[in-house]
Amino acid sequence: MSEARTPAQIEADIRSRREQLAVTLDEIGVRLHPSTIAGDAKAKVASAVDRTAGRAFVAVNRTVSDVKAQFVGEDGAPRVERIVPVALLAVGLVGLLAMSSARKRRD
């Protein structure tokens, strides 16, 4: 059987439980405080933005690498057979835009 507890032991037990309850209530108060909730929300948003920005960076970096691979060989030398047609196309488009703009000004 268990031994009978003294009133002093019971009071000490009650005092200990009160202290534990006070600590628990303080923790709940901190967790439910509006500034804590807002801080947690900000942290979650910042984390999501960082992840999204990281994914976007990886995607853009991959795309740039793919485009670069089209115009530069593995040895780092430019691939003239691909650069010249693209350059001619770009010059042609700029010329067409310039002619179109000049016509609009005359009219």
N, C-alpha and C positions, 0 to 999 in steps of 0.2 A: 504494500500500500504506500501511497505517497504521504510524505510528512506534512503536518499542518504548518501553514505559513504564518509568520508573525505579522502583526499589523505594520511593522516597519518595512518588511519585505513587500507587502501589498502596496504600501504607499510608494516605495521605490519603483515598483513595477508600473504603477499608475503614472508617476512622474516621467519615467522612461518612455512610456507610450505617448504621453502628451508631447514630449519633445520630438519624437518621431513623427507624430501627426502634424506638428507645427512645421517641421522641415518639409513634409509632403505638401502641405498647403502653400508654403512659400514657393516650392517648385511649380505647382499648378498655377499660382498667380503669375509667375514669370513667363510660363509657357503661354498663358492666355492674354498676356498684356498686348495691347494693340501694336506697340513698337516691335515686340518680338515677332508677332504674326507678320507684320509688314516686312521686317528684316528677312524672315524665312522666305516670304514670297519673292522679294527682290533677289535673294540668292538663287532661288529656283529659276527665275527668269534669266538671270545672268548666265547661269549654267546652260540653259537651253540655247541662248544666243551664242555662247561660246561654241557649243556643239554644232550649231547651224553654220556659223562662220567657218569653223574648221572643215566641215563637209564641203562648203562652197569653195574654200581655198583649194582643197584636194581636187575637186572637180575642175576648177579653172586651171590648176597646175597641170592636170592630166591632159586637158584640151590643148593648152599651149604646147606641151611636150609632143602631142600628136601632130599638131600643125607644124611645129619645128621639124619633126622627123620627115615631113613631106618635102621640105626645102633644104635640109642639111643632111648629108650622108652620115653614116656611122663613124667615119673618120673625121668628121667636123668640116669637111669641104662642102661648099655650096653646090646644090644640084641645079645647074644652069638650065637643064632641059625642063625643069619645072618652074624656075623663077622667071624666065623670059616670057612665057605665055601669060603668066599672072600679071607681070609688070605691064605688058602690052594691053591687056584687058583693063587694068587700072587707068592707064593713060587714056585709053579710048573712052572710058566712062567719064573721066574728068573733062575730056574734050567735049563730049556730048552735053554734059551739065553746063559747061561754060557757054556753048552755043545756044542752048535753051534759055539760059539766063539773059544773054545778049538779045535774043529775039523778043523776050518779054519786055525788056527795057525800051525797045524800039516801038512796040505797039502801044 
